[in-house]
Amino acid sequence: MSPFFMIVIFVISTIVGYKLIRNVPSLLHTPLMSGMNALSGITIIGALSATGAAVRTGNRLFGFLAIFLAMLNVSGGFAVTHRMLGMFRQKEAQNE
Amino acid sequence: MSDMVYYILCSFLIIGVLCGIALMSKVKHSLKGNLLSSVCMALAILITLYKYNIMSDLSLWICIAAGLVMGLWGAYKVKMINMPQVVAMLNGFGGAASAIVASIALLENQTANLFSFITGGIALGVGTVTLTGSLVAGGKLQGILPQKPVFWKKHSFIISSSLMIIVMSVLAIAISGTDRTILSVMVALCVVFSGFFGLAFTIRVGGADMPITISLLNSLSGVAGAIAGMVISDPLLISVGGVVGASGLLLTQIMCNAMNRPLKDILLGKSTVGSQGTGHGNSDESVTNISEQEAPEPMNSEKETQKTDPAAILSEAKKVIIVPGYGMALAQAQEQVKQLTDKLEEKGAEVLFAIHPVAGRMPGHMNVLLCEVDIPYEKLCEMDEINPRFKECDVALVVGANDVVNPAANTAIGTPIYGMPVLEVDKARHIIICNYDLKPGYAGVENPLYRRKEGVTLLLGDARDTIEKLISKIQTGL
């Protein structure tokens, strides 16, 4: 994939993301942030591919650490977001 | 799997993630949005394992499982008040993972051309800055590190020179090419100085400015991921990283606007103060309080300036607006606030909450705390929505907020809060302020409301005790 194309992807995603996130009410900013946090754990796919291809033992061990941290980021982020959003949802059910 | 198939799958996943974010714009659909995003993430992991033929690599699965279990366990253990620290730590982990990805790609010669060498260096730097910056931010929020901005001698010089060294090491990584020795040395140099840079720049940000720092670190963790994606040519990583970067940047922008302070000033630790609403004047005090998770001892509980009985005023009020601040979080008074709300509603009053965008230690902090104690989110109003309603309300009850309700923001030219949009509690018929003491808030600007003779009742001391007393008085007054 050419560098130019990659930068284009980056710029477009940033703009689209910015537009979408602007619609999120400030009420939900904490869950939004932890959700984004979870998404930043997408780096796990980089960790997996780099570690899978790594041959030197030291690098592999480092890679394991990266996978662990990224997965912690992903699961912790999504779970905490789920928990918080659940608190918001509850009230709605009560009010209906 | 051919590249083409992979790219098509990636674009589906990206659309899925974006739809998930779009669903977050309504509280009703937000849970679905989060689930959609997490499903996309799970698919992305499986597709990657399949694509690189590493499905059968058991050690990778063990790492995934360990991270998964730890993450879920932590997420269900954490208390809502500690959420800012948790978010900070998770940011740091994401940044660290991206930095490691970049370093493996560099050291394993998985990088093919100049572009991937340069991006590798940048990802390494940004990822490490995110890690150490988040550790310091988390430490400050947890109260392990001093909340006050820490200044070193020649702080700005140290920061700019380490930045220079980082840039040079990235360039050196790019030209070193396949020479492993130089490459390893430069990678180490880049990591050490980026780590130091992250520390140096977060340490001089005050505790009350943490909402901004966390948003910024959130953005950086995304950017680190996106650049790591460029190193290994992965469109999914680039795209999602970019989205996260944008989100963090947007939140940073919102916070800065709400404080009416340029980002630069906050990062430079200017005016040793933030503009946080809290009843505490001394930030060192809050350090101990946060770390011990305990309510502060009341010093001179409601003995002065009590002209009219606040309980009587509240009992008769028809419209009440409650303004929570970080002081409420410190005193852990949410539960009491909820009880008071119920009591007042029983008496037929309408109770609303006014949430300032920077109240608390992270964006939306107050909303989460209040929702946790079952206060319906419809009652939590944003500043623009609630401000016109103060003039028609009978009582504005301020719980542990200071700077965000300080009318001096409109008049005191030259002070840190001048021009900051505030909640206009001074328009209310009567104001009851439950703060810890009369000291100015973090911004260090005295609040004229404290000295106003008419229509203001000050209840000093721990917010939890104060509100408990109010509740029992209202009850006995029945």
Contacts between the chains, C-beta under 8 A, distances in Angstrom:
chain1	res1	chain2	res2	distance
A	1	B	233	4.5
A	1	B	235	6.9
A	3	B	113	8.0
A	3	B	115	4.1
A	3	B	230	7.3
A	6	B	229	7.6
A	6	B	230	5.0
A	6	B	233	6.8
A	6	B	235	7.4
A	6	B	238	5.7
A	7	B	230	7.7
A	9	B	235	5.4
A	9	B	238	5.0
A	9	B	239	5.5
A	9	B	242	7.4
A	10	B	226	5.5
A	10	B	230	7.4
A	10	B	238	5.2
A	10	B	239	7.4
A	10	B	241	7.7
A	10	B	242	4.7
A	11	B	242	7.5
A	12	B	239	7.9
A	12	B	242	7.9
A	13	B	14	7.3
A	13	B	226	7.8
A	13	B	238	7.0
A	13	B	239	4.1
A	13	B	240	7.3
A	13	B	241	7.9
A	13	B	242	3.5
A	13	B	243	5.2
A	13	B	246	7.6
A	14	B	242	4.3
A	14	B	243	7.1
A	14	B	245	6.1
A	14	B	246	4.5
A	15	B	246	7.4
A	16	B	18	6.4
A	16	B	243	7.3
A	17	B	18	7.3
A	17	B	21	7.0
A	17	B	242	6.4
A	17	B	243	3.3
A	17	B	244	7.5
A	17	B	245	7.8
A	17	B	246	3.9
A	17	B	247	6.1
A	18	B	246	4.1
A	18	B	247	7.7
A	18	B	249	7.4
A	18	B	250	5.8
A	20	B	18	6.2
A	20	B	21	4.9
A	20	B	22	5.3
A	20	B	25	7.5
A	21	B	21	6.3
A	21	B	243	7.9
A	21	B	246	6.5
A	21	B	247	4.7
A	21	B	250	5.3
A	22	B	250	6.3
A	23	B	22	7.4
A	23	B	25	3.8
A	24	B	21	7.6
A	24	B	24	5.1
A	24	B	25	5.1
A	25	B	25	7.1
A	25	B	27	7.4
A	25	B	382	7.5
A	26	B	254	7.3
A	26	B	355	7.5
A	26	B	357	5.9
A	26	B	363	6.9
A	26	B	364	6.1
A	26	B	367	7.8
A	26	B	382	5.6
A	27	B	27	6.8
A	27	B	355	7.8
A	27	B	364	6.6
A	27	B	367	5.0
A	27	B	377	5.9
A	27	B	380	6.0
A	27	B	382	7.4
A	28	B	24	6.2
A	28	B	27	6.5
A	28	B	30	6.1
A	28	B	364	6.5
A	28	B	367	7.5
A	29	B	251	6.5
A	29	B	254	7.9
A	29	B	362	7.8
A	29	B	363	3.7
A	29	B	364	3.2
A	29	B	367	7.6
A	30	B	83	6.3
A	30	B	87	7.8
A	30	B	362	6.0
A	30	B	363	6.4
A	30	B	364	3.8
A	30	B	365	6.0
A	30	B	367	6.7
A	30	B	368	4.7
A	31	B	24	7.5
A	31	B	30	6.8
A	31	B	34	7.5
A	31	B	364	7.4
A	31	B	368	7.5
A	32	B	24	5.9
A	32	B	247	6.9
A	32	B	251	7.6
A	32	B	363	7.8
A	32	B	364	7.4
A	33	B	87	5.7
A	33	B	214	7.4
A	33	B	215	7.1
A	33	B	218	5.8
A	33	B	247	7.6
A	33	B	248	7.8
A	33	B	251	6.5
A	33	B	362	6.7
A	33	B	363	6.2
A	33	B	364	7.5
A	34	B	83	7.4
A	34	B	86	7.7
A	34	B	87	5.5
A	34	B	90	7.3
A	35	B	21	7.8
A	35	B	24	6.8
A	35	B	33	7.9
A	35	B	34	5.8
A	35	B	37	6.5
A	36	B	218	6.0
A	36	B	222	7.0
A	36	B	243	7.7
A	36	B	244	4.8
A	36	B	247	4.5
A	36	B	248	6.7
A	37	B	87	5.8
A	37	B	90	4.7
A	37	B	91	6.0
A	37	B	94	6.8
A	37	B	218	6.4
A	37	B	221	7.3
A	37	B	244	7.9
A	38	B	37	7.2
A	38	B	38	7.1
A	38	B	41	7.2
A	38	B	90	7.7
A	39	B	17	6.6
A	39	B	37	6.4
A	39	B	41	7.3
A	39	B	222	7.5
A	39	B	240	5.5
A	39	B	243	6.8
A	39	B	244	5.2
A	40	B	91	7.2
A	40	B	94	4.1
A	40	B	95	8.0
A	40	B	218	7.4
A	40	B	221	4.4
A	40	B	222	4.9
A	40	B	224	7.9
A	40	B	225	5.3
A	40	B	240	7.8
A	40	B	241	6.9
A	40	B	244	4.5
A	41	B	41	7.4
A	41	B	90	7.9
A	41	B	93	7.8
A	41	B	94	5.4
A	41	B	97	7.2
A	42	B	41	6.7
A	42	B	44	6.6
A	42	B	225	5.9
A	42	B	236	6.8
A	42	B	237	5.7
A	42	B	240	4.3
A	42	B	241	6.7
A	43	B	94	6.2
A	43	B	97	4.8
A	43	B	98	4.5
A	43	B	101	6.0
A	43	B	224	7.5
A	43	B	225	4.2
A	43	B	228	5.7
A	43	B	229	7.9
A	43	B	237	6.4
A	43	B	241	7.3
A	44	B	45	6.2
A	44	B	64	7.8
A	44	B	97	6.8
A	45	B	44	5.5
A	45	B	45	6.4
A	45	B	48	4.2
A	45	B	234	6.5
A	45	B	236	6.4
A	45	B	237	6.0
A	46	B	97	7.9
A	46	B	98	7.1
A	46	B	101	4.0
A	46	B	225	7.5
A	46	B	228	5.1
A	46	B	229	6.4
A	46	B	231	7.7
A	46	B	232	5.4
A	46	B	234	6.3
A	46	B	237	5.4
A	47	B	97	5.6
A	47	B	100	6.8
A	47	B	101	5.2
A	48	B	45	7.0
A	48	B	48	5.1
A	48	B	49	6.2
A	48	B	52	7.0
A	48	B	54	6.7
A	48	B	60	6.1
A	49	B	48	5.9
A	49	B	51	7.7
A	49	B	52	4.9
A	49	B	54	7.8
A	49	B	232	6.1
A	49	B	234	7.3
A	50	B	101	5.1
A	50	B	104	4.3
A	50	B	105	5.4
A	50	B	108	7.2
A	50	B	110	6.5
A	50	B	232	6.4
A	51	B	60	6.5
A	51	B	104	6.8
A	52	B	49	8.0
A	52	B	52	4.8
A	52	B	53	7.7
A	52	B	54	3.6
A	52	B	57	6.1
A	52	B	60	6.7
A	53	B	52	6.9
A	53	B	108	6.9
A	53	B	110	6.1
A	54	B	104	5.6
A	54	B	108	5.1
A	55	B	108	6.8
A	56	B	107	7.4
A	56	B	108	6.7
A	59	B	104	5.0
A	59	B	107	5.9
A	59	B	108	5.6
A	60	B	59	8.0
A	62	B	100	5.3
A	62	B	103	7.0
A	62	B	104	6.1
A	63	B	100	6.9
A	63	B	104	5.6
A	64	B	59	6.5
A	64	B	60	7.8
A	64	B	63	4.8
A	65	B	100	6.3
A	66	B	96	7.4
A	66	B	97	4.4
A	66	B	100	3.7
A	66	B	101	5.8
A	66	B	104	7.5
A	67	B	60	6.3
A	67	B	63	4.0
A	67	B	64	6.2
A	67	B	67	6.7
A	67	B	97	7.7
A	68	B	63	4.8
A	68	B	66	5.5
A	68	B	67	4.5
A	68	B	70	7.8
A	69	B	67	7.0
A	69	B	93	4.2
A	69	B	94	7.5
A	69	B	96	5.3
A	69	B	97	4.5
A	69	B	100	7.7
A	70	B	67	7.0
A	70	B	93	7.2
A	70	B	94	6.7
A	70	B	97	3.8
A	71	B	63	6.9
A	71	B	64	5.2
A	71	B	66	7.5
A	71	B	67	2.6
A	71	B	68	5.5
A	71	B	71	6.5
A	72	B	67	4.4
A	72	B	70	5.4
A	72	B	71	4.5
A	72	B	74	7.6
A	72	B	90	7.5
A	72	B	93	5.5
A	73	B	67	7.9
A	73	B	71	7.3
A	73	B	90	5.2
A	73	B	93	4.6
A	73	B	94	4.5
A	73	B	97	6.8
A	74	B	38	7.9
A	74	B	41	5.8
A	74	B	67	7.5
A	74	B	71	6.8
A	75	B	67	6.4
A	75	B	68	4.7
A	75	B	70	7.8
A	75	B	71	3.1
A	75	B	72	5.3
A	75	B	75	7.2
A	76	B	70	7.6
A	76	B	71	3.5
A	76	B	72	7.3
A	76	B	74	5.3
A	76	B	75	4.9
A	76	B	86	7.4
A	76	B	90	5.6
A	77	B	71	7.6
A	77	B	75	8.0
A	77	B	90	5.5
A	78	B	34	6.4
A	78	B	37	7.2
A	78	B	38	4.3
A	78	B	41	7.3
A	78	B	75	8.0
A	79	B	71	6.4
A	79	B	72	5.1
A	79	B	75	3.4
A	79	B	76	6.7
A	80	B	75	4.3
A	80	B	78	6.7
A	80	B	83	7.4
A	80	B	86	6.5
A	81	B	34	5.0
A	82	B	31	7.0
A	82	B	34	5.6
A	82	B	35	7.6
A	82	B	38	8.0
A	82	B	75	8.0
A	83	B	75	6.4
A	83	B	76	7.0
A	84	B	80	7.6
A	84	B	83	7.7
A	84	B	368	5.7
A	84	B	371	7.7
A	85	B	27	7.9
A	85	B	30	5.0
A	85	B	31	4.7
A	85	B	34	5.9
A	86	B	31	6.8
A	87	B	368	7.2
A	87	B	371	4.4
A	87	B	372	5.4
A	88	B	27	5.3
A	88	B	30	7.0
A	88	B	371	5.4
A	88	B	377	5.2
A	89	B	27	7.5
A	89	B	30	7.9
A	89	B	31	5.7
A	90	B	374	7.0
A	91	B	371	7.0
A	91	B	374	6.6
A	91	B	375	7.5
A	91	B	376	4.1
A	91	B	377	5.8
A	91	B	378	7.6
A	92	B	27	7.0
A	92	B	28	6.7
A	92	B	376	7.8
A	92	B	377	7.8
A	94	B	374	7.9
A	94	B	376	7.3
A	95	B	376	6.0
A	95	B	378	7.3
